[in-house]
Amino acid sequence: MAEDGGRTIPTWIFSLRPLTGYVGTLTDFAGRPIQFLRKRVVPLLLGGIFGFVFDLAAIVRRPFVAISTSLDATGGALENAVSVTIRPTEWFVGMVIDLLVAVSAPFGWFQPFVLVALSLAVMYAAFVVVSRLLRAILDAIPGLSGVETFLWG
């Protein structure tokens, strides 16, 4: 027995101290049952609903992520292929321009006119070579030989 201000309290009462949280919960439920349920049950229900909706959205999103990932991979491969083709082409065009400038340099005041004339001649020659190469490629492929015939007769 313990004394509290002249009163005698049984010692087993102190072992009930851990139950004070439960007593508070029971008194909250007894005092305001609707509010108690709103505080306890509604978040649980909303959490379940939102969890289901987000899981469903993740399932719907998966195919789009797969498509996006494959397009990213394809874009990277295409970028590599284009850069492998463009870098030597840029280098070759730069070499041709440097050659044309070097060839037209001795003409002094007339260099811009000679440079334009040489550039036009080189572009015409490149157009002829590329068009003949395209015709040969189109003629060599069975399905595209009709396109070659349509374009060039």
Secondary structure, 3 states (H helix, E strand, C coil): CEEECCEEECHHHHHHHHHHHHHHHHHHHHHCHHHHHHHHHHHHHHHHHHHHHHHHHHHHHHHHHHHHHHHHHHHHHHHHHHHHHHHHHHHHHHHHHHHHHHHHHHHHHHHHHHHHHHHHHHHHHHHHHHHHHHHHHHHHCHHHHHHHHHHHC
